Amino acid sequence: MTKVLIIGATGSIGRVVRQRFLNNTDFELVLFSRHGISKLNDAREKSFTGDLFDDELLTKAMQNVNIVFASLSGNLSKMAVAIVDAMHTVGVQRLIFITSMGIYNEIPNHIGSSGNLFSNPMLKSYRVAADVIETSNLNYTIIRPGWFDNGDNGSSSDYEITKKGEPFGGHDVSRQSIADLVVKIVDGQIKADNQNLGINRPE
């Protein structure tokens, strides 16, 4: 049985990813968040509440996990180091990590190049996090979403994927689309080992 650890399970993406796993798979879930989760599917879920930088708690949450999914905000570079270190300690190899579009200056002018790293220094931590993960020796998938919202543009599976080095194809993307991509990567429908992917809604 596949077991997935969701770090940031109460965040705006983490909540949607969690629900999509529950609705579309039979995977077991481990939920890690700063805030407690009151309603769990006792047959398939367990939760840990606390600080990501509590090494003991984080490594405990990773026990017997096959895949780590992380969607976080804050000092993302420091968080990436903490997660990678804990995965090395426990021996978990597979990581899916959310960063942001623009960290490689891949947003073209017609979409809004002001969102690129060269003009938005707030993305520096996101870029460093991606660099940490790419040099970690883990089997990683980095996902760089556009600005996310609750719209589906007709279908949560209606989205475009770009690879590292390719220009971004659109400005926005729905949380449901991000969740769809994550679940399809985990269940093997989309092969994304050691890939760095952008995701956007078609314009």
C-alpha positions in Angstrom: 0.0 0.0 0.0 1.4 3.4 -1.0 1.7 5.8 1.9 2.0 9.6 1.1 3.2 12.2 3.6 1.6 15.6 2.9 3.6 18.4 4.5 1.5 21.6 4.7 -1.8 19.5 4.8 -3.9 22.4 6.0 -2.6 24.9 3.4 -4.6 25.9 0.3 -3.0 23.4 -1.9 -2.4 20.7 0.7 -6.1 20.5 1.5 -7.1 20.0 -2.1 -4.4 17.4 -2.7 -5.4 15.5 0.4 -9.0 15.4 -0.7 -8.1 14.3 -4.2 -6.0 11.4 -2.8 -9.0 10.4 -0.6 -11.5 10.6 -3.5 -9.4 9.1 -6.3 -7.0 6.6 -4.7 -6.8 4.0 -1.9 -3.5 5.4 -0.7 -2.8 5.9 3.0 -2.0 9.5 4.0 0.1 11.0 6.7 -0.8 14.7 7.3 1.8 17.1 8.7 0.7 20.7 9.6 1.2 23.5 12.0 -2.5 23.4 12.9 -4.4 20.3 14.1 -6.8 18.5 11.8 -10.0 17.6 13.6 -11.7 15.2 11.1 -9.6 12.3 9.8 -10.4 9.2 7.8 -9.3 6.9 10.6 -8.9 3.9 8.2 -6.5 5.8 5.9 -5.1 8.8 7.7 -2.9 9.8 10.6 -1.7 13.3 11.5 1.2 15.1 13.1 0.9 18.7 14.3 3.9 20.8 15.0 6.9 22.7 13.7 8.6 21.5 10.4 11.9 22.3 12.1 11.3 19.8 14.9 13.6 17.1 13.5 12.4 14.4 15.8 8.7 15.0 14.9 9.4 15.3 11.1 11.4 12.1 11.0 8.7 10.3 13.0 6.1 11.4 10.5 8.2 10.0 7.7 8.4 6.5 9.1 7.2 3.9 6.5 6.3 6.6 4.0 6.8 6.0 0.3 6.4 9.6 -1.0 6.7 13.0 0.5 4.6 15.9 -0.9 5.3 19.4 0.3 3.4 22.6 -0.3 4.6 25.4 2.0 5.0 29.1 2.4 7.7 31.1 4.3 11.4 30.4 4.2 11.2 27.8 1.5 14.9 27.3 1.2 15.3 26.5 4.9 12.2 24.2 4.7 13.6 22.3 1.8 16.9 21.6 3.6 14.9 20.4 6.6 12.8 18.0 4.5 15.7 16.7 2.5 17.8 16.1 5.6 14.9 14.2 7.3 14.3 12.1 4.1 18.0 11.2 4.0 17.9 10.3 7.7 14.8 8.0 7.4 15.7 6.7 3.9 12.7 8.0 2.0 13.7 8.7 -1.7 10.7 10.2 -3.4 9.8 14.0 -3.1 7.3 16.2 -4.8 7.8 19.8 -3.9 5.8 23.0 -4.9 7.8 26.1 -5.7 6.7 28.9 -8.1 6.7 30.0 -11.7 9.4 32.6 -12.5 12.3 31.1 -10.6 14.2 30.6 -13.8 12.9 33.8 -15.5 10.8 31.6 -17.7 7.7 33.8 -17.8 7.5 35.5 -21.2 6.6 39.2 -21.6 3.0 38.6 -22.9 2.2 36.6 -19.7 3.9 39.0 -17.3 7.7 38.9 -17.0 7.5 41.1 -13.9 6.8 37.8 -12.1 10.3 36.5 -12.9 13.1 36.3 -10.4 15.1 39.1 -11.9 12.4 41.6 -10.9 10.8 39.7 -8.0 13.5 39.0 -5.3 10.9 37.3 -3.1 11.3 34.3 -5.4 15.0 33.9 -4.3 14.0 31.5 -1.5 11.9 29.4 -4.0 14.8 29.2 -6.4 17.3 28.1 -3.7 14.8 25.5 -2.5 14.6 24.1 -6.0 18.4 24.1 -6.2 18.6 22.2 -2.8 16.2 19.6 -4.1 17.9 19.1 -7.5 21.3 18.4 -5.8 19.9 16.2 -3.0 20.3 12.8 -4.7 16.6 12.2 -4.1 14.1 11.2 -6.8 12.3 14.5 -7.0 9.6 16.3 -8.9 9.6 20.1 -8.6 6.3 21.7 -9.6 6.2 25.4 -10.5 2.6 26.5 -10.6 1.3 29.8 -12.0 -0.8 31.9 -9.7 -3.3 29.5 -8.3 -7.0 30.0 -7.8 -10.2 27.9 -7.4 -11.2 27.9 -11.1 -11.0 24.8 -13.2 -11.5 26.3 -16.7 -14.0 23.5 -17.3 -11.9 20.6 -16.0 -9.2 20.0 -13.4 -7.3 18.0 -16.0 -7.3 20.9 -18.5 -3.8 22.2 -17.9 -0.4 22.6 -19.7 2.9 21.3 -18.4 6.2 22.8 -19.3 9.7 21.5 -18.5 12.6 23.4 -17.1 14.1 25.7 -19.7 10.8 26.1 -21.6 8.8 29.4 -21.5 5.8 29.4 -19.3 2.5 28.9 -21.1 0.0 30.8 -19.0 -0.3 33.0 -15.9 -2.8 31.1 -13.7 -3.7 27.6 -12.7 -6.3 26.1 -10.4 -5.6 24.3 -7.2 -7.6 21.3 -8.5 -5.3 21.1 -11.5 -2.2 21.1 -9.3 -3.8 18.3 -7.2 -4.7 16.4 -10.4 -1.0 16.5 -11.5 0.3 15.5 -8.1 -2.0 12.4 -7.8 -1.3 11.3 -11.4 2.5 11.5 -10.7 2.1 9.5 -7.5 -0.1 6.8 -9.0 2.1 6.5 -12.1 -0.1 8.0 -14.8 2.4 10.8 -15.4 6.1 9.9 -15.3 8.0 12.8 -13.7 11.1 11.3 -12.0 13.8 13.9 -11.5 11.7 16.4 -13.4 11.1 20.2 -12.9 7.7 21.1 -14.3 5.7 24.2 -14.8 1.9 24.0 -14.7 -0.6 26.6 -16.0 -4.1 26.9 -17.3 -4.2 27.2 -21.1 -4.9 30.7 -22.3 
